[in-house]
Amino acid sequence: MIALDFDGTLSPIAPTPEAAVVHPDAPDVLSRLASRVRALAVVTGRAPLDAARLLGWVDAEGRVAPCVRPTMIVLGHYGLQRWSARGGLSEVDVGDGIRRARALLPDLLRRLPAPPGTRVEDKGIAIAVHVRRTPDPPAALEALRDPLESLAKECGLRLEAGRMVWELRLHGADKGEAVRGLISELRPGAVVYAGDDWADLVAFHALDRVGVPTLRICSASAEVPELRAHADLVVNGPDGVVAWLADLAAALENRELRSDADSAR
């Protein structure tokens, strides 16, 4: 099973979520791999259909693309909502906490006030507060920590940091739980996970006791250097991730050719 983060792993980090573009070689490489593994899962904080559209797996109307394999899965909103070619899009209950945070957050940011360039992204079942475009992103991230933590507690949510972003989300929205659940469901013989952010660290830890060979790949960045210490392999951002996946696809294809040749003898 191969599980991959999206932003910062399959797509370079963009100034805004809407500006993200998948690595140009990723769709073809993922398609080659998907027919040779138990599952190829994208595990992301994005909405599942958002990630699937960026990958070219569905069109603007949500129709499945011809390139999609049955093994392709998107676990969106940190595992709370799932899309697959076989099962479509799962339902999820937003809950009162997100609705309350959505109502209170604009006034909170006005009263602070939030640094200029702060941007709110409403993901439907999560709310992100981006600071990448503020004059001093690390300082803005720290300045917003306590107010957003208080809001999260008031609304019964959890607050988690990412690469120049705070995210208010439901309890149970966790990449580690998402990966563990998929492993339990599919029983793969080995697991690869690649990511670049704090949210991926819990997915790394989820592989500690799964009982099969595992490989943790860090898509390296200057913003989350701590992730390197927990990885088995460190590569140079999305370019490095996609190059490694391409090498794996080629190796699996060559093994199939050798097997076919041996069978023909």
Protein Blocks (a to p, Z undefined) as FASTA:
>chain_A
ZZddfehplpccdfbfklpccdfklmmmmmmmmmmcfbdcdddfbdfklmmmmnopacfk
opacfklcfkbccdeehhpaccdfklopadddebjmlmmmmmmmmmmmmmmpccehiacd
dehjaccddfklgmblmlmmmmmmmmmmmmmmmnopacdddehiacdddehiafklmmmm
mmmmnopabdcdddfbfklmmmmmmmmmnopacdddddddfklmmlmmmpcbdcehjklm
mmmmmmmmmmmmmmmmmmmmmmmZZ
